[in-house]
Amino acid sequence: MIFSIIMALTNGLTENVNNLSLLHAPFMLGLITGGAMIYWFTGASTQAVTTGAYRAVEFIKANIKLEGVVKASVADSKKVVEICTKYAQKGMFNIFLAVFFATLAFAFVEPFFFIGYLISIAIFGLYQAIFMANAGGAWDNAKKIVEVELKQKGTPLHDATVVGDTVGDPFKDTSSVALNPVIKFTTLFGLLAVELAVKLTAEAGGALSHVLALGFFLASFIFVYRSFYGMRIVKEGSVKAV
């Protein structure tokens, strides 16, 4: 898919292909931007999980009392699931629209910038997903070893592994696995965005493409902002509304 975009943007000309170099500033900047998007995505998706979990814990502390009962009521359990689902959906809504508008914006900026962006998304995304899956699994296994093999449950060592597992779960169960559809969507949608950018640029000139790039980038920036500051935990007992 990326190769098809490269051929479409360079027209197969040797002098154009030579710009796929770290010495070509737009291409280099595209590589940096793609890596930045991957790290933003992993942070934003972890933030969505953290906020949802925090609100679920708030509800459990305020409404679910297990003294004298075997298990919580079905209604309370459904409410906890509803809270987690709500914040997961809000978080992914912001993230998806940010990726969508960013892909459109970068397609209109400069051909080699966009090529570098897509290559970086694929490479950084692959290795970041492998890292997060393995790191999260290691934290999870460490807690199990301390609990089962070392019999250290309730000790400071166990407390440390619980903290690690709190980070490890969104690493291995959320951010790492979600990188796969992000990479696929960006490359597949990128091909359509490139065709649109090339067509509009040929018909209306470069000025329109730069205006569209700025407009799409501002839209993307709004959702990037919402993904972090719109879902952050402001203080104990409250979460900023999205």
Secondary structure, DSSP 8 states (H G I E B T S, - for coil): -HHHHHHHHHTT-HHHHTT-STTSHHHHHHHHHHHHHHHHHHHHHHHHHHHHHHHHHHHHHHH---TT-SS--HHHHHHHHHHHHHHHHHHHHHHHHHHHHHHHHHHHH-HHHHHHHHHHHHHHHHHHHHHHHHHHHHHHHHHHIIIIIS--TTSHHHHHHHHHHHHHHHIIIIIHHHHHHHHHHHHHHHHHHHHHHHHHHHHH-HHHHHHHHHHHHHHHHHHHHHHHHTS---BTTB----
